[in-house]
Amino acid sequence: MVIYFVRRLAILAVSLFAASILVFTMLALLPGDQAQAMLGVNATPEALEALREQFGTNRPFTERYLDWAGGLIRGDFGISPLSGVSVGSEIADKLGVTVPLILAGMTLALLIAVPLGILAAVKSRTPVGTALSALSQVGIAVPSFWLGILLITVFAVKLQWLPAGGFTGWDDFGGAVQALLMPALVLGVAQGAILMRYVRSAVVEVMQEDFIQTARAKGLSRSQALTRHALRNAAIPVITVLGLQLATLLIGTVVIENVFGLPGLGRMLLQDVGNRDLLKVQGTVMVLTAAVLLINFVVDVVYHAVDPRLRSKA
Amino acid sequence: MTGVSGLVVEDLVVKVHDIQAVKGVSFEIGRGRRMGLIGESGCGKSLTALALMGLLPHGVTASGRVLLNGRNLLDLSDKQMCAVRGNDIAMVFQEPMTALNPLMRVGNQVAESLRLHKGMNRAAASARAVELLERVQLPEPDRTARKYPHQLSGGQRQRVVLAIALACDPAVLVADEPTTALDVTVQAEMLRLMDTLVREEGASLLLITHDLPVVASICEELLVMYGGSIVEHGDVATVFDSPRHPYTAGLRASTVLESTDGSGRLSTIPGRVPSLGSFPTGCVYRNRCPRADDVCGTVPLLTAPPGSTQRAACHHPIESDQPLGSGKASA
């Protein structure tokens, strides 16, 4: 287990290195650099050259990469030439909105999906099971923005319990929690509905396994067989989906961030791409890539903790 | 059928949706006796076993009586049945590769039974589990107990399954094709072990298989099942040596090497087992039987000739020393 952990950590480091090269190269190869974007199509070659000199973008590729990557290691993402802000602190700022939102949303999703998914599986042949499956279909089908607007109409406009949108920062903790409540709920419903289907099918499948019959033949009741034998086995496919959902959500919260006017990472990235703030785009993409790699790392380690079959292969 | 009754099955009917898959089967296994149940796939053997255990899948129902210690198991609620399963009646399954929980150490899987029925604490159950693993002759039982199923071979896993089944000294052990999935070299060992342990425990054994020699090697009595009915029943040696039902004779001819027809190949029973619900009316075997005639349109009774206990459900049973196919009534 420890050996596996160390090896997997090494793979993570190599992946991060490869990702940094890829991200840097792709943005460097894009036609039109920062100077061009700022000065427009009518700029004189002299003016462009001067600006490139100032940004340092006329230096050789390798030198620029090493400069950037070296900065990343120190946690320095550079200063955006366009907006003059520190890319690192901008990203950290937005992560302060997006990460709590995702974590709250996924926690809600789990709280919805696990009990209801198990119930739907256990009652799969009864009207209750059918109703729960139908409910999860509805949850998947309802567009997030629509649910968001509905919640805003009810809780912000009609009842005036919660703010309709915006985010004033974590200094006002209560306000921040209130601001994130509805978006997290929307996220939780949408992701929970998807996750619930996976929980249900995983449990249904495992309950048909031979070892459940062995457990029943021992004298375990159906619910004992479920809790002692089925759930841990059913968790394996669910962990996979959970990891994928987390990774997708890092950028997939754009719609919700827009509906609720939250200054999140997805929203910032969209704006930066529009403004051609390349250094910020580069930093943000790198952070997202790193997050996805990190999530996969955690998922793999959790797999190993859960499944002894993987441990002995390593 | 001698001695105190262990398990009595009376008129057991198993319905798969509305089709009778087991059609009123009755038999009795004396305490400490070993009964074989043979037949081809799809003849209702496994459903019979699951009905005894009260573990029939959804949509499959059992009626009739399964008497164990004076109680009809079919009348018990699932909760009451949970106290019986694994404690009074236990089962060994066909597929050792999938019969164990892959995420749980095998020792704990054995101990679970003990904690459930014997109320043992964790430490006592674990210690007893190691003893049980030793009883089923697993090497280094204390180390094996800490292993996961994937670290064991098929034969070793089946020993673990056997240890689980025998953990609480059940009165009846049902073994459904316990050796079919094992290597031939391991099969004999496994059978010998099961035979020894069942004898030591004084448990009654119902051994389900499609393999006639397997039954002959450890059972005393034999039930032959076809199309959801018992077609022949008697002492293993007698039934094996001189079957009265043409189906038993066909099974025997297709497994015993001496009966090759000179071509060096084993003979086969013509046709195949019909699917559920499409067995002929009357005698279930008549569409494949070389001796069938018009009389076979009525259901034959399971009867023995005077002075014998070898019962067969056939209108034209094979009398001793009479080759299969002859003696057919003129019709």
Contacts between the chains, C-beta under 8 A, distances in Angstrom:
chain1	res1	chain2	res2	distance
A	125	B	58	6.3
A	209	B	98	6.5
A	210	B	93	6.4
A	210	B	95	5.7
A	210	B	98	4.0
A	210	B	99	4.9
A	211	B	98	6.5
A	211	B	99	5.9
A	211	B	100	5.5
A	211	B	101	4.5
A	211	B	102	7.4
A	213	B	55	6.4
A	213	B	93	6.8
A	213	B	99	7.6
A	214	B	93	6.4
A	214	B	99	4.8
A	214	B	100	6.6
A	214	B	101	7.7
A	214	B	109	7.9
A	214	B	161	6.8
A	214	B	164	6.9
A	215	B	101	7.1
A	215	B	112	7.8
A	216	B	55	5.6
A	216	B	85	6.9
A	217	B	53	6.0
A	217	B	55	6.4
A	217	B	85	5.8
A	217	B	86	6.1
A	217	B	90	6.6
A	217	B	91	4.6
A	217	B	93	7.6
A	217	B	165	7.5
A	218	B	85	6.8
A	218	B	86	4.0
A	218	B	90	7.9
A	218	B	112	6.2
A	218	B	113	4.6
A	218	B	116	6.6
A	218	B	164	6.3
A	219	B	82	5.0
A	219	B	83	6.6
A	219	B	84	7.4
A	219	B	85	4.3
A	219	B	86	3.6
A	219	B	87	5.9
A	219	B	113	6.9
A	219	B	116	5.3
A	219	B	117	6.0
A	220	B	82	7.0
A	220	B	112	7.5
A	220	B	116	6.7
A	221	B	78	6.9
A	221	B	79	6.9
A	221	B	82	5.1
A	222	B	78	7.4
A	228	B	112	7.4
A	229	B	101	5.0
A	229	B	104	7.2
A	232	B	103	5.2
A	233	B	101	7.2
A	233	B	102	7.1
A	233	B	103	5.9
A	306	B	103	6.9
A	307	B	102	7.6
A	307	B	103	6.4
A	308	B	102	7.4
A	308	B	103	6.4
A	308	B	148	4.2
A	308	B	150	7.2
A	309	B	102	6.0
A	309	B	148	7.1
A	309	B	150	4.9
A	312	B	148	7.5
A	312	B	150	6.9
A	312	B	151	6.4
